[in-house]
Amino acid sequence: MAERYDVLVIGSGPAGLTAAHAAARHGARVGLVDAQALPGGQVWRHDVRFSAPAFARRCMQATLEHIKIDWLPQTRVVGAEPGRLLVEDPRSARWLKYGALVLATGAREVLLPFPGWTLPGVTGAGGLQALAKQGWPLAGKRVVVAGSGPLLLAAAATARRHGARVLAVFEQADRAAMLRFTRGLWRWPARVMQAAVLRAQLAGVPYHFGSVVTAAQGEDALREIEVSGPRGQRRIACDQLAVGFGLAPNVELACMLGCQLEAEGAQQRVRVDARQHTSVPGVYAAGEVCGIGGRDSALIEGAIAGLAATGARTGIASLQRRRAQARAFARQLRETFAIDQRVRALAQPDTLVCRCEDVTLGALDAHVDARGAKLATRCGMGPCQGRICATALAELGRAAGIAARPPLFPARLETLALAPADGIAASLAT
Amino acid sequence: MTHSYDLIVVGAGIIGAACADVASAEGLKVAIVESGAIGAGVTAAGMGHLVAVDGLPAELALARYSLGLWEDLRDLPGGEFSRCGTLWFARDEHELARIPDKLARLRAAGAVAEAVDAAQLRELEPALSPGLAGGVLVPDEAVVYPPVMARRLVERACRRRATLIHARAIALGEHAVTLDDGQRLLGNVLIATGGALQALLPELLIHLRKGHLLITERYPNMLHHQLVHMGYTDSAHGQSDSVACNVQPRPTGQLLVGSSREYGVSDSEISLPMLRRMLRCAFQFLPSLRQLKALRAWAGLRPASIDGLPYIGRVAQRRGIWVAAGHEGLGVTTAPGTARLLVDQLLARTPAIDARPYDPMRAAA
């Protein structure tokens, strides 16, 4: 392991992988950090039963096997000082020095509260995908997928591949919006293919537009859901419900480093220039953290950031043109799947908003300002550090700040006590 | 537009909140002026340890007086009053030698306090590192959750018809204050704006002393008392950057780890070097802290007066202007006593304790 990397890449999803690879090919000594044990990020998360698509495998293999790249798995960034990051893995902590930094921290799912959303058996759409890939038993289970966006199709297809009986997919966007969207799809032939493949994998699964799951019910676990659609209300018995309302960029590290952010709908994203450079010298960002754009933009932006981080002058222009095309598709998606007002009104006064600290929406309503509400209820002060509830509250139109102080993730106290001069400190924990 | 009040409290931190509570209970017509959230300044940044520190006699007197008054506030809902007691621990013979004096001072001020030897210390807190010399247990002291306490006090005042005004005070007059929304309020004005005191009262010096705190995940029953190193008082009364071991078990099972003091810093960003020093200091005495998980860390700015005692009373050379500020790290502890002293003076009553040491006159330069 090196003391100092020319380029340090945070996150090993598509953007991080191509960033690391591009930088290494250009001669840089690269460190690739990820919180997970295996690369791939969320989109190429390791599946215990099925192998990743050939392209993903090639991409991961090429990067991990590159002689100039150190792969640092199960490693989280906890703090930062100029030119170095404090990181922790299950056994040790260390300071990593870098010449340039590429933030490829990806995105997380937006989970919006509705009655029953905390019942066992209810997860996010991406959450269900992750569970399935980790080997959570789904065979024969009755699964409903709901929410908004293309992630629903992917989640349903993954669940089905793992043996689930997918009863239906409920998309909150209405048919007219979807039609407008599909009429413009010819500009992205690869996306047409992708959608066709997913649809084929989901043959026989009803796909409903303009439909919202309004409540999940059950005693100790999910038993039944209520769905409101163009043809009124109905109830469906099921074992598993996956609800996702799109993604929100993981901007906490960027924010801690002082990178300028900008609004993306109700959420924030990192502002970058044409070379993926943030407002902080030497710090680049690529992929979902710069705005939800999907895998294709992430792959391209990662390559741009990796090259730019090594000071490369050539090879970037053609990538920039491809990026514009990929990003345009993302804009279309965002408009089509914009969250409907009725989804924002699902949470009731007794619906939990902050699962860590058991705070209901009603408890927050007693306060006029976000800071006062947080102090009085401890909303967002639990182990997720507000990543779930603050994201949801922002979507519900309630101001919520970004937690960007060290520790960026819950970390051992001894990690925070590590000085840059200490080198690597092995934890006493076993 | 102009409104008249008996008392206009500027600032709804724990001090302003307590003053509004006491004044409204006396039947005074009270306004509370706060531009931010209640208890969201240094009140929210502190530990909420209700403790009698025996460094300065007048500091001890105000704390002891206040601890008695806190007994009437302990049931305020959500304030998380928890009587864990304070356990001061001594590292070595040198610190142990200071215990008899400490005991004498605390007892003279009416506190229940007992000496504990090394074996008793280990029995009380098995997580403390072996080899400590002994300590002092003050069993009646407690911890609270300050921002909610401040909120409850303001709510209680408002139920007694106090008016909460969301605005910023921008200028003082004679028995008058002007707000940034154009209102001018008439009456006695109490400035309780802590670290921002000098914006309205430039003649009263305030130094900011930055401190860091860190909170862990939940580890119920790992500690039972608020633990404070005997060296804490040296750190608190020193004149250079310092750290001291000060660890609190929250009723949630979380541990609050402190403390640090920095001079001449006015931002409340986390300083990793200071956090490191603070944690390493705590590890010396509580080695098992190393493996615990930290959830959050933050920094706050203690508002310190020129001499370690708060400014409480009428402001010299001004008419109808009062102050309650500069409590440094003891604002939560001494809020009820401060409020009582201030309101007694306002009503021209004789306070229960000698108010002269806190007279802001001493600082008017």
Interface residues (C-beta under 8 A of the other chain):
Chain A: G79 E81 L86 H367 V368 D369 R371 G372 L375 A376 M381 G382 P383 Q385 A403 R405 P406 P407 P410 A411 R412 L413 E414 L416 A417 L418 A419 S427 L428 A429
Chain B: G36 A37 I38 G39 A40 A44 G78 P147 V148 R151 H166 L214 T216 E217 V257 E269 I270 L272 P273 L275 R276 L279 R280 A282 F283 L289 R290 Q291 L292 K293 A294 L295 R296 A297 W298
